[in-house]
Amino acid sequence: MKSSPPGRAPLASARGSRTTVIDGARIATMDAGRRELTGHVVVEDNRIASVGEGPGPQGDNRIDGRGCLLTPGLVNTHNHLYQWVTRGLAADNTLFEWLTTLYPVWAGIDEETVNAAAQGGLAWLARTGCTTTTDHHYVFPRDGGDVLAAEIEAARSVGLRFHPTRGSMDLGRSSGGLPPDDVVEDRDRILAATEQAIDRWHDPSPGSMLRVGVAPCSPFSVTGGLMREAAELARRKGVRLHTHLAETEDEDDFCREHFGCSPLQYAESLGWTGADVWFAHGVHFDDTEIKRLGATSTGVAHCPSSNARLGSGIAKVAKLREAGAPVGLGVDGAASNEAGSLLEEVRHAVLFARASGGPQAMTVRDALEIATLGGATLLGRQEEIGSIEPGKLADLALWRMDTLPHADITDPVAALVLGAPPPLELLLVDGRPVVEHDRMVTVDEDDLATRDARAHRTLMEKAR
């Protein structure tokens, strides 16, 4: 474990104690009244005990929050962690071109590369304010070992609250799909493996650190039969549903050619709308479909950086929220968003919304809400995370706002969202420190960098 930077004392009281007081910070609570105050937060065990103006209780477990902004931990609602070690490939391609280039590389993943990639991606998510993340893993090579277990172990070691989804592909190129036949699976095997993953890993209890979802990949890589049966399985087991939808115009063309309808019409015909469903991207929903999403409380994971990187377009977030559809943020896979920073998605959500919809299309506080409560709602955890309120889980991000890039910015929320990424003074997940003084305390960042570089080289050699 790395020591704290010179001149900075470790926050040992927070790490070793079950009671923590963060004092003197500006606090963006994201509670029902969206209160913002200068005061204190008391954490007992893994939950928030109190929030208030002015100084908090004194004692050995006090963290000086002066000069900082305290927010709820950010929630990442779409990712592909295995892609962390395949960044920088097909950098100038469309989605379909990018996928066909990368499928042969991803066919070589195994437990070791997935664990290394997941640790790297999760550690950087933590360093950018994320306390809860999903993952959509849909590539299961026949000789790759237990890759889902490998990423679950990575999340445990990093210390993030984790919502992995068991993805799948059963529509290979020979049957009219996009992926090569050697990376797809048999439907019966997929359904059996998905149910086994839920039984083995899913923890529905309050405060859970690990919940599993069901996530066939996309309309162009999954048969309608698998989509329908996966939805039935998820609802029988009481878990959530996730897939890519309406990401590109190519996908829209594919669905109209093969199914005679739009991607959303196709998904809805297979049982894929409702409060237990969230789609990744949602760039190309029309106004009628947006109203339908709102009416059914179907959610959307907005991935602005990935959508821009691949030239897919920008989701109509303001219209989705106005219609009542829950919206969260996602970094997407690192191979289509090399930064992998959740805080960057908050900034890009605002800038891209305003670039296409004008200066009132999204406020900085809208963006923070989407990144916290919005994401929590997509995952069905809004009663536990996403705001700073007594009784909620102590998933908190303390950002240092008194250094050169931010010290003279009047509004600390605007400074966080629109300014340069600030140092992360402290990240608590379930009341325990994961980041202190802008460095990981659960894993060694330098070791991870070395391990990820090695995993990248191994994959590229396999793909030759």
C-alpha positions in Angstrom: 0.0 0.0 0.0 1.3 3.4 -0.9 2.1 5.9 1.8 0.6 9.4 1.8 2.3 12.2 -0.1 5.1 14.0 1.8 3.6 16.5 4.2 0.2 14.9 4.2 -0.9 12.8 7.2 -2.8 9.7 6.4 -6.5 9.8 7.4 -5.8 6.9 9.7 -8.7 7.8 12.0 -11.1 7.3 9.2 -9.5 4.0 8.1 -9.4 2.4 11.5 -12.5 3.7 13.1 -16.2 2.9 12.7 -17.1 6.6 13.5 -16.0 9.4 11.2 -16.7 13.1 11.3 -16.1 15.2 8.2 -16.1 18.8 9.4 -16.0 22.2 7.8 -16.8 21.2 4.2 -19.2 22.7 1.8 -21.8 19.9 1.4 -24.0 19.3 -1.7 -26.5 16.9 -0.1 -28.6 16.1 -3.1 -31.4 15.4 -0.6 -35.1 16.1 -1.5 -34.6 19.9 -0.9 -31.2 19.8 -2.7 -29.7 21.6 0.3 -26.2 23.0 0.2 -24.6 24.0 3.4 -21.3 24.4 5.2 -21.1 22.0 8.1 -20.5 18.5 9.0 -21.4 14.9 8.3 -21.1 12.1 10.9 -20.7 8.5 9.8 -21.3 5.6 12.2 -20.3 2.2 10.9 -21.3 2.2 7.3 -24.1 4.7 7.4 -24.6 8.5 7.7 -25.7 9.4 11.2 -26.2 13.1 10.9 -25.8 16.1 8.6 -25.8 19.7 9.8 -24.6 23.3 9.6 -21.6 24.4 11.6 -19.0 22.4 13.5 -19.6 18.7 14.2 -18.7 16.7 17.3 -15.1 16.8 18.4 -12.9 13.7 18.8 -10.0 11.7 17.3 -12.0 10.7 14.3 -12.5 14.2 12.8 -11.5 14.9 9.2 -10.9 18.5 8.3 -13.0 19.3 5.3 -12.3 23.0 5.1 -11.5 24.0 1.5 -13.4 20.9 0.2 -16.7 20.1 -1.4 -18.5 16.9 -0.1 -20.8 15.1 -2.5 -22.5 11.8 -2.7 -20.3 9.2 -4.3 -20.8 9.0 -8.1 -22.6 6.1 -9.6 -21.4 4.5 -12.9 -24.3 2.8 -14.8 -22.5 1.4 -17.8 -19.1 -0.1 -18.3 -17.1 -2.9 -19.9 -14.2 -3.3 -17.5 -12.3 -6.0 -19.6 -11.7 -3.3 -22.2 -9.4 -1.3 -19.9 -6.4 -3.3 -21.4 -7.5 -2.8 -25.0 -7.6 1.0 -25.1 -6.4 3.1 -28.1 -7.4 0.6 -30.8 -9.6 1.6 -33.8 -9.4 5.1 -32.5 -11.1 6.7 -35.6 -13.8 4.1 -36.5 -17.5 3.9 -36.2 -19.1 1.6 -33.7 -19.6 -1.3 -36.1 -16.1 -0.9 -37.5 -14.7 -0.6 -34.0 -16.4 -3.8 -32.9 -15.3 -5.9 -35.8 -11.7 -4.7 -35.2 -11.8 -5.5 -31.5 -13.8 -8.8 -31.3 -10.8 -10.9 -32.3 -8.7 -9.2 -29.6 -11.4 -9.7 -26.9 -11.6 -13.4 -27.9 -8.3 -13.8 -26.1 -9.4 -12.6 -22.6 -9.1 -14.9 -19.6 -9.3 -14.7 -15.8 -5.9 -13.1 -15.5 -6.4 -10.3 -18.1 -10.0 -9.6 -16.9 -8.9 -9.4 -13.2 -6.0 -7.0 -14.2 -8.2 -4.9 -16.4 -11.0 -4.7 -13.9 -8.7 -3.7 -11.1 -7.2 -0.9 -13.3 -10.6 0.4 -14.5 -12.2 0.2 -11.0 -9.2 1.9 -9.4 -9.5 4.8 -11.8 -13.2 5.0 -11.3 -12.5 5.4 -7.6 -9.9 8.1 -8.2 -12.6 10.0 -10.2 -15.2 9.9 -7.4 -17.1 6.7 -8.2 -18.3 4.6 -5.2 -20.8 2.3 -7.0 -20.3 0.9 -10.5 -22.0 -1.6 -12.8 -20.3 -3.7 -15.4 -21.6 -5.3 -18.6 -19.5 -8.3 -19.3 -20.6 -10.2 -22.4 -17.5 -12.0 -23.8 -16.9 -15.5 -22.4 -14.2 -17.4 -24.3 -14.5 -21.1 -23.9 -11.0 -21.5 -22.5 -11.0 -18.2 -20.5 -11.9 -19.6 -17.1 -14.3 -17.8 -14.7 -14.0 -14.3 -16.0 -17.1 -13.0 -14.0 -15.6 -14.2 -10.8 -12.3 -12.5 -11.8 -13.9 -9.1 -12.0 -16.0 -9.6 -8.9 -12.7 -10.3 -7.0 -11.2 -7.2 -8.5 -14.1 -5.1 -7.2 -13.7 -6.6 -3.7 -10.0 -5.8 -3.7 -10.5 -2.2 -4.8 -13.5 -1.7 -2.5 -16.2 -0.4 -4.7 -19.9 -1.3 -4.5 -20.4 -3.5 -7.5 -23.4 -4.3 -9.8 -21.9 -6.7 -12.5 -24.3 -7.9 -15.2 -24.0 -11.3 -16.8 -24.0 -10.4 -20.5 -24.2 -12.7 -23.5 -24.1 -13.0 -27.3 -25.7 -15.8 -29.2 -26.2 -14.3 -32.7 -22.9 -14.8 -34.6 -22.0 -13.6 -38.1 -23.1 -16.8 -39.8 -26.6 -16.2 -38.5 -26.8 -12.5 -39.5 -25.2 -11.0 -36.4 -22.2 -8.8 -36.0 -19.8 -10.8 -33.7 -17.7 -13.6 -35.1 -19.1 -17.1 -34.4 -16.2 -18.0 -32.1 -17.2 -15.4 -29.4 -20.9 -16.3 -29.2 -22.4 -18.9 -26.9 -25.3 -21.3 -27.0 -28.6 -20.0 -25.6 -29.2 -22.8 -23.1 -25.6 -22.4 -21.8 -26.1 -18.7 -21.5 -29.3 -19.0 -19.5 -27.9 -21.7 -17.2 -24.7 -19.7 -16.6 -26.7 -16.5 -15.9 -28.9 -18.2 -13.4 -25.9 -19.8 -11.7 -24.2 -16.4 -11.5 -27.3 -14.9 -9.8 -27.5 -17.8 -7.3 -23.8 -17.6 -6.5 -23.2 -13.9 -6.3 -26.3 -11.8 -6.0 -26.9 -10.3 -2.6 -30.3 -8.5 -2.3 -29.9 -7.6 1.4 -29.9 -3.9 2.5 -26.5 -2.3 2.2 -25.3 -5.0 -0.3 -21.9 -4.5 -1.9 -22.7 -7.0 -4.7 -25.7 -7.3 -6.9 -26.0 -9.1 -10.2 -28.1 -8.2 -13.3 -29.0 -9.9 -16.6 -27.6 -8.2 -19.8 -27.8 -9.7 -23.3 -25.5 -7.5 -25.3 -27.5 -5.9 -28.2 -30.1 -6.4 -30.9 -27.3 -7.2 -33.5 -25.5 -9.8 -31.3 -28.4 -11.5 -29.5 -31.4 -13.5 -30.8 -35.0 -12.4 -29.9 -35.4 -15.7 -28.1 -32.6 -15.1 -25.8 -33.8 -11.5 -25.1 -37.2 -12.8 -24.2 -36.0 -15.7 -22.0 -33.4 -13.5 -20.3 -36.1 -11.1 -19.3 -38.2 -13.9 -17.9 -35.3 -15.3 -16.0 -34.4 -11.9 -14.5 -37.9 -11.3 -13.3 -38.2 -14.8 -11.8 -35.0 -14.2 -9.9 -35.8 -10.6 -8.9 -32.8 -8.9 -10.6 -32.5 -6.0 -13.0 -32.2 -6.0 -16.8 -29.7 -4.1 -19.0 -28.7 -4.0 -22.7 -27.3 -1.6 -25.3 -30.1 0.1 -27.3 -30.5 2.9 -29.9 -26.8 3.7 -29.8 -26.2 4.4 -33.5 -28.0 4.9 -36.8 -26.5 1.6 -38.0 -28.3 -0.2 -35.2 -31.5 1.5 -36.2 -31.0 0.4 -39.8 -30.2 -3.2 -38.6 -33.4 -3.5 -36.6 -35.7 -2.0 -39.3 -34.1 -4.4 -41.9 -34.3 -7.5 -39.7 -37.3 -6.9 -37.5 -39.3 -4.2 -39.3 -39.3 -1.8 -36.4 -37.1 0.5 -34.3 -34.8 -0.9 -31.6 -37.1 0.2 -28.8 -40.2 -1.3 -30.5 -38.3 -4.5 -30.9 -37.1 -4.5 -27.3 -40.5 -3.7 -25.9 -42.0 -6.6 -27.9 -39.7 -8.9 -26.0 -40.6 -7.6 -22.6 -37.8 -5.1 -22.2 -39.4 -2.0 -20.7 -40.2 -1.2 -17.1 -38.7 0.1 -13.9 -36.4 -2.9 -13.7 -34.8 -2.1 -17.1 -32.2 0.4 -18.1 -30.6 0.8 -21.6 -27.1 2.0 -22.4 -26.8 5.0 -24.7 -30.4 5.8 -26.0 -29.0 8.3 -28.5 -31.6 7.7 -31.2 -34.9 7.5 -29.4 -37.4 9.8 -31.1 -39.8 12.0 -29.1 -42.6 9.4 -29.1 -40.2 6.7 -27.8 -38.9 9.1 -25.1 -42.5 9.5 -23.8 -42.9 5.7 -23.8 -39.7 5.3 -21.8 -41.0 7.9 -19.3 -44.4 6.2 -19.1 -42.9 2.8 -18.3 -40.1 4.2 -16.0 -37.5 2.6 -18.2 -34.0 4.0 -17.6 -31.1 5.2 -19.8 -27.4 5.2 -19.0 -26.1 8.3 -20.8 -22.5 7.8 -22.0 -21.5 11.2 -23.5 -17.8 10.6 -24.0 -18.1 7.2 -25.7 -21.0 8.4 -27.9 -18.8 11.4 -29.0 -15.7 9.3 -29.4 -17.5 6.9 -31.8 -19.5 9.7 -33.5 -22.8 8.2 -32.5 -24.5 11.4 -31.4 -25.8 12.8 -28.1 -28.7 11.4 -26.1 -31.7 13.8 -25.5 -31.2 13.8 -21.8 -33.4 16.9 -21.0 -36.3 15.3 -22.9 -35.8 12.0 -21.2 -35.8 13.5 -17.8 -38.8 15.7 -18.6 -40.7 12.6 -19.7 -39.9 10.9 -16.4 -37.4 8.4 -17.6 -34.6 7.8 -15.0 -31.2 8.8 -16.4 -27.7 8.0 -15.0 -24.2 8.4 -16.4 -21.8 5.8 -17.7 -18.2 5.8 -18.8 -18.8 2.9 -21.1 -16.0 0.5 -22.0 -12.5 2.0 -21.8 -11.8 1.0 -25.4 -14.3 3.6 -26.5 -13.5 6.1 -23.7 -9.8 5.9 -22.9 -10.2 8.3 -20.0 -12.5 6.0 -17.9 -13.2 9.0 -15.6 -16.7 9.3 -14.2 -16.2 12.9 -13.2 -15.3 13.7 -16.8 -18.7 12.3 -17.8 -20.4 14.8 -15.5 -18.6 17.7 -17.3 -19.2 16.3 -20.8 -22.9 15.7 -20.0 -23.3 19.4 -19.4 -21.2 20.6 -22.3 -22.6 18.3 -24.9 -26.2 19.0 -23.8 -25.6 22.7 -24.2 -23.8 22.4 -27.5 -26.9 20.7 -29.0 -29.7 22.2 -26.9 -28.6 25.7 -25.8 -27.3 27.1 -22.5 -30.3 26.0 -20.5 -30.3 22.4 -21.7 -28.6 21.2 -18.5 -27.4 22.9 -15.3 -24.3 21.9 -13.4 -26.6 20.7 -10.6 -28.6 18.7 -13.1 -25.4 16.9 -14.1 -24.5 16.2 -10.4 -28.0 14.8 -9.8 -27.7 12.5 -12.8 -24.3 11.3 -11.6 -25.6 10.5 -8.1 -29.3 10.0 -7.5 -30.0 9.3 -11.2 -27.6 6.5 -11.3 -28.8 5.2 -7.9 -32.4 5.1 -9.3 -31.3 3.1 -12.4 -29.9 0.5 -10.1 -32.9 0.5 -7.7 -30.7 1.8 -4.9 -32.1 5.4 -4.5 -33.2 4.7 -0.9 -29.6 3.7 0.1 -27.2 5.8 -2.0 -27.1 8.9 -4.2 -27.6 11.6 -1.5 -26.1 12.7 1.8 -28.9 12.0 4.3 -29.1 10.3 7.7 -29.7 6.6 7.3 -28.2 6.3 3.9 -25.0 4.4 3.2 -21.8 6.3 3.7 -20.6 6.5 0.1 -19.0 9.9 0.0 -16.6 11.9 -2.1 -14.6 14.8 -0.6 -13.1 17.0 -3.3 -10.3 19.5 -2.5 -11.3 22.9 -4.0 -8.7 25.2 -2.5 -5.8 24.6 -4.9 -4.8 26.7 -7.9 -7.4 25.4 -10.5 -10.4 26.1 -8.2 -9.6 28.4 -5.3 -11.2 31.5 -6.9 -14.2 29.9 -8.5 -17.3 31.3 -6.7 -19.6 28.3 -6.9 -18.0 25.0 -5.7 -20.5 22.8 -7.6 -19.7 24.7 -10.8 -16.0 24.4 -10.0 -16.4 20.6 -9.7 -18.5 20.1 -12.8 -16.9 22.7 -15.2 -13.4 23.1 -13.8 -10.3 20.9 -14.0 -10.6 17.6 -12.2 -9.8 18.5 -8.5 -7.8 16.3 -6.1 -9.9 13.8 -4.4 -9.1 14.2 -0.7 -11.2 11.2 0.5 -13.5 8.6 -1.0 -15.6 6.5 1.4 -17.4 3.4 0.3 -19.6 1.7 2.9 -17.9 4.0 5.4 -14.4 2.8 4.6 -11.6 4.8 2.8 -10.7 3.8 -0.7 -8.9 7.0 -1.7 -7.0 9.3 0.6 -5.1 12.5 -0.5 -5.8 11.6 -4.2 -4.2 8.1 -4.0 -5.7 4.7 -3.7 -5.3 3.1 -0.3 -6.7 -0.3 -1.1 -4.5 -1.3 -4.1 -1.1 -0.1 -5.3 -1.5 2.1 -8.4 2.0 1.5 -9.7 1.7 -2.2 -9.5 -1.7 -2.0 -11.3 -0.1 0.0 -14.1 2.6 -2.6 -14.6 0.2 -5.5 -14.5 -2.2 -3.8 -17.0 0.6 -3.1 -19.4 1.6 -6.7 -19.3 -2.1 -7.9 -19.8 -2.3 -5.6 -22.8 0.8 -7.0 -24.4 -0.4 -10.6 -23.8 -3.8 -9.9 -25.5 -2.2 -8.2 -28.5 0.3 -11.1 -29.0 -2.6 -13.6 -28.9 -4.5 -11.6 -31.5 -1.6 -11.6 -34.1 
